[in-house]
Amino acid sequence: MTPAPSPDPALESLLAFWRDAGADTAFEEAPVDRTLSHAKAEVRPLARATAAIGAPTAPAGPDLANGIAEARRLAAEAQDLDALKAAIAEFTGCPLRYEGARQAVFARGEPDAPVMVIGEAPGADEDAQGAPFVGRAGRLLDRMLAAAGLTGRVFITNTVFWRPPGNRNPTPQEQAVCAPFVERAIALVGPKALLLAGGASAKAMLKRDEGILSMRGRWFDWRAEEGGLTLPAMPTLHPAFLLRQPGAKKKAWTDLLALTRRLEEG
């Protein structure tokens, strides 16, 4: 049997660069949002397959509005971070829960940190260990935070709490259904600033369409859906992108320095 060809590292790096920069497909004259049909196509066959072996199955035809409403209810009832973690683990309204993830991945860090780092989604290491940013990208993030004097001053989470299949980016619908838990975590931690790691995080949290290379290093206002809370938020490059493009580390370091200056200035 002829072995499968090895992936081309240069091609993978180039594709990752354009993905993180916010580029979309250009196969048609008009853009098409394929996330809705893609999510539905994947959830149902997997649900049928897992039912045959006794694994949990997603509710038939999950309703996004009902899922968001349930997430808001559970998040509002959580009076501390432990209760919020338990509520996320019990939540059944996110399709990612049924697409191969082992467990919910909530957060790590200081419960009263002045900085909250919000990434995109758990990866394979995070799915296995149950904590965000614990793989190669997470170790790079920790080193960068330490160099900036932020060790012990951060709380780290993601926009979704289950690993997307194939480590793809989470869809806007998956992020929307998890957003009430993210917002509740911000309210419970009470950070002074948000650091949004990666384009998928920045777009979801700030509700903007620009690519990460356009948004990074700039300050924006993050506004809560409920309660009127507003916080300064800075998008930056995701550590996984920096592993693929080491030359971009200077940009991310500049972002961290701007963040620390903002904290020092109060």
C-alpha positions as CSV (number, residue, x, y, z in Angstrom):
1,M,0.0,0.0,0.0
2,T,1.4,3.4,-0.9
3,P,1.8,5.6,2.2
4,A,-0.2,8.8,2.3
5,P,1.8,11.9,1.4
6,S,3.1,13.9,4.3
7,P,1.5,17.3,4.9
8,D,3.4,20.2,3.4
9,P,4.5,22.4,6.4
10,A,4.9,25.5,4.3
11,L,1.3,25.1,2.8
12,E,-0.1,24.4,6.3
13,S,1.6,27.5,7.6
14,L,0.3,29.7,4.8
15,L,-3.3,28.4,5.1
16,A,-3.1,29.0,8.9
17,F,-1.8,32.5,8.4
18,W,-4.7,33.5,6.1
19,R,-7.3,31.7,8.4
20,D,-6.0,33.7,11.5
21,A,-5.9,36.9,9.4
22,G,-9.7,36.5,8.8
23,A,-9.7,35.4,5.2
24,D,-12.7,33.5,3.9
25,T,-13.2,31.2,0.9
26,A,-13.2,32.8,-2.5
27,F,-14.6,30.0,-4.6
28,E,-17.8,31.9,-5.5
29,E,-18.7,35.5,-6.4
30,A,-20.7,36.1,-3.2
31,P,-19.7,34.9,0.3
32,V,-21.7,32.0,1.7
33,D,-22.0,31.3,5.4
34,R,-21.6,27.5,5.5
35,T,-21.4,27.2,9.3
36,L,-25.1,26.5,9.8
37,S,-25.4,23.7,7.2
38,H,-22.0,22.3,8.3
39,A,-22.9,22.1,11.9
40,K,-26.2,20.5,11.2
41,A,-24.7,18.0,8.8
42,E,-22.1,16.9,11.4
43,V,-24.2,16.7,14.5
44,R,-26.9,14.3,13.3
45,P,-24.8,11.5,11.8
46,L,-22.5,11.5,14.8
47,A,-25.6,11.4,17.1
48,R,-26.8,8.3,15.3
49,A,-23.4,6.6,15.5
50,T,-22.8,7.3,19.1
51,A,-26.3,6.1,20.0
52,A,-25.3,2.7,18.8
53,I,-22.5,2.4,21.3
54,G,-24.4,4.0,24.2
55,A,-22.7,7.4,24.2
56,P,-24.7,10.5,24.9
57,T,-26.6,11.9,22.0
58,A,-27.5,15.5,21.2
59,P,-31.2,16.6,21.4
60,A,-32.9,16.2,18.1
61,G,-32.8,19.5,16.2
62,P,-31.2,21.6,18.9
63,D,-32.7,25.1,19.0
64,L,-30.2,27.9,19.3
65,A,-32.6,30.3,21.0
66,N,-33.6,27.8,23.6
67,G,-29.9,26.9,24.2
68,I,-29.0,30.5,24.7
69,A,-31.9,31.0,27.1
70,E,-30.9,27.9,29.1
71,A,-27.3,29.1,29.2
72,R,-28.4,32.5,30.5
73,R,-30.5,30.9,33.2
74,L,-27.7,28.5,34.4
75,A,-25.1,31.3,34.3
76,A,-27.2,33.7,36.3
77,E,-27.8,31.1,39.0
78,A,-24.0,30.5,39.5
79,Q,-22.9,32.5,42.4
80,D,-19.2,31.6,42.2
81,L,-16.7,30.1,39.7
82,D,-17.1,26.5,41.0
83,A,-20.9,26.7,40.5
84,L,-20.3,28.2,37.0
85,K,-17.9,25.3,36.2
86,A,-20.5,22.8,37.3
87,A,-23.3,24.5,35.3
88,I,-21.2,24.4,32.1
89,A,-20.4,20.7,32.7
90,E,-24.2,20.0,32.9
91,F,-25.2,22.2,30.0
92,T,-26.6,20.3,27.0
93,G,-27.3,23.1,24.6
94,C,-24.0,23.3,22.8
95,P,-23.7,20.9,19.8
96,L,-19.9,20.6,20.4
97,R,-20.7,18.5,23.4
98,Y,-21.8,15.7,21.1
99,E,-19.0,16.0,18.5
100,G,-16.3,13.9,20.1
101,A,-15.2,16.1,23.1
102,R,-14.3,14.2,26.2
103,Q,-15.3,16.8,28.7
104,A,-16.1,20.5,29.3
105,V,-13.0,22.7,29.6
106,F,-13.7,25.8,31.6
107,A,-10.8,27.8,33.0
108,R,-7.6,28.1,35.0
109,G,-5.9,30.9,36.8
110,E,-6.6,33.4,39.6
111,P,-10.3,33.9,40.5
112,D,-9.7,37.6,41.2
113,A,-7.2,38.3,38.4
114,P,-6.9,41.8,36.9
115,V,-6.6,40.3,33.4
116,M,-8.8,37.7,31.7
117,V,-7.4,35.9,28.7
118,I,-10.1,34.6,26.4
119,G,-9.0,32.2,23.7
120,E,-11.0,30.5,21.0
121,A,-11.6,26.8,21.9
122,P,-10.0,23.9,23.6
123,G,-7.6,21.7,21.6
124,A,-6.6,18.1,22.0
125,D,-4.4,18.6,25.1
126,E,-7.0,20.8,26.7
127,D,-9.7,18.2,26.0
128,A,-7.6,15.5,27.6
129,Q,-6.6,17.5,30.7
130,G,-9.7,19.6,31.3
131,A,-8.0,23.0,31.4
132,P,-7.4,25.6,28.7
133,F,-4.1,26.5,27.2
134,V,-2.1,23.5,28.5
135,G,-0.5,22.3,25.3
136,R,2.4,23.9,23.3
137,A,0.5,27.1,22.7
138,G,-0.4,27.3,26.3
139,R,3.2,26.9,27.4
140,L,4.2,29.7,25.1
141,L,1.4,31.9,26.5
142,D,2.6,31.2,30.0
143,R,6.2,32.2,29.1
144,M,5.0,35.4,27.4
145,L,2.8,36.3,30.4
146,A,5.7,35.6,32.8
147,A,8.0,37.8,30.7
148,A,5.4,40.6,30.9
149,G,5.1,40.3,34.7
150,L,1.6,38.9,34.6
151,T,2.2,35.5,36.2
152,G,-0.5,35.0,38.8
153,R,-2.5,37.9,37.5
154,V,-4.5,36.2,34.8
155,F,-7.7,34.1,34.5
156,I,-7.8,32.1,31.3
157,T,-10.8,30.6,29.4
158,N,-12.2,30.3,25.9
159,T,-15.3,31.4,23.9
160,V,-16.5,27.7,23.9
161,F,-15.9,24.9,26.4
162,W,-15.8,21.8,24.2
163,R,-13.2,20.9,21.6
164,P,-14.4,21.4,18.0
165,P,-13.7,18.3,15.9
166,G,-10.5,18.5,14.0
167,N,-9.5,21.6,16.1
168,R,-11.5,23.8,13.7
169,N,-12.5,27.3,14.7
170,P,-15.8,27.4,16.7
171,T,-18.7,28.7,14.7
172,P,-20.5,31.9,15.7
173,Q,-23.5,29.8,16.7
174,E,-21.4,27.7,19.0
175,Q,-19.9,30.8,20.5
176,A,-23.3,32.5,21.0
177,V,-24.7,29.6,23.0
178,C,-21.6,29.6,25.3
179,A,-21.5,33.4,25.6
180,P,-23.7,33.7,28.7
181,F,-21.2,31.6,30.6
182,V,-18.2,33.7,29.4
183,E,-20.0,36.8,30.4
184,R,-20.8,35.4,33.8
185,A,-17.2,34.4,34.3
186,I,-16.1,38.0,33.6
187,A,-18.6,39.3,36.1
188,L,-17.5,36.9,38.8
189,V,-13.7,37.4,38.3
190,G,-14.0,41.2,37.8
191,P,-11.0,41.8,35.7
192,K,-9.7,45.2,34.7
193,A,-9.0,44.3,31.1
194,L,-9.6,41.5,28.6
195,L,-6.9,40.0,26.3
196,L,-8.6,38.3,23.4
197,A,-6.3,35.6,21.8
198,G,-7.0,34.9,18.2
199,G,-9.4,36.2,15.5
200,A,-12.3,33.9,16.5
201,S,-12.2,35.2,20.0
202,A,-11.9,38.9,19.1
203,K,-14.7,38.7,16.5
204,A,-17.1,36.9,18.9
205,M,-16.3,39.1,22.0
206,L,-16.3,42.4,20.2
207,K,-18.9,41.6,17.5
208,R,-16.6,42.9,14.7
209,D,-15.8,41.4,11.3
210,E,-12.1,42.5,10.9
211,G,-9.3,40.0,10.8
212,I,-7.0,39.7,13.8
213,L,-4.1,41.4,12.0
214,S,-6.3,44.5,11.7
215,M,-7.6,44.4,15.3
216,R,-4.5,43.3,17.2
217,G,-2.8,45.9,19.4
218,R,-5.8,48.2,19.5
219,W,-8.1,48.9,22.4
220,F,-11.8,48.3,22.1
221,D,-14.7,48.4,24.5
222,W,-16.3,45.1,25.4
223,R,-19.9,45.5,26.5
224,A,-21.9,42.9,28.4
225,E,-25.2,41.8,27.0
226,E,-26.8,42.3,30.4
227,G,-25.9,44.5,33.4
228,G,-24.2,47.3,31.6
229,L,-20.6,46.2,32.3
230,T,-17.9,47.6,30.0
231,L,-14.3,46.7,30.0
232,P,-11.2,47.6,27.8
233,A,-10.3,44.7,25.6
234,M,-7.3,44.1,23.4
235,P,-7.1,41.5,20.6
236,T,-3.8,39.8,20.1
237,L,-2.4,36.9,18.0
238,H,-3.1,33.4,19.2
239,P,-0.1,31.6,20.6
240,A,-0.8,28.7,18.2
241,F,-0.4,31.2,15.3
242,L,2.9,32.4,16.9
243,L,4.2,28.8,16.9
244,R,3.6,28.7,13.1
245,Q,4.8,32.2,12.5
246,P,7.6,32.9,15.0
247,G,8.3,36.3,13.3
248,A,5.0,37.6,14.6
249,K,6.0,37.2,18.2
250,K,7.2,40.8,18.2
251,K,3.7,42.0,17.5
252,A,2.2,39.9,20.3
253,W,4.9,41.1,22.7
254,T,4.1,44.7,21.8
255,D,0.4,43.9,22.7
256,L,1.4,42.5,26.1
257,L,3.5,45.6,26.9
258,A,0.6,47.8,26.0
259,L,-1.6,45.7,28.3
260,T,0.8,46.0,31.3
261,R,1.1,49.7,30.8
262,R,-2.7,50.0,30.9
263,L,-2.8,48.1,34.2
264,E,-0.1,50.3,35.7
265,E,-1.9,53.4,34.7
266,G,-5.0,52.1,36.4
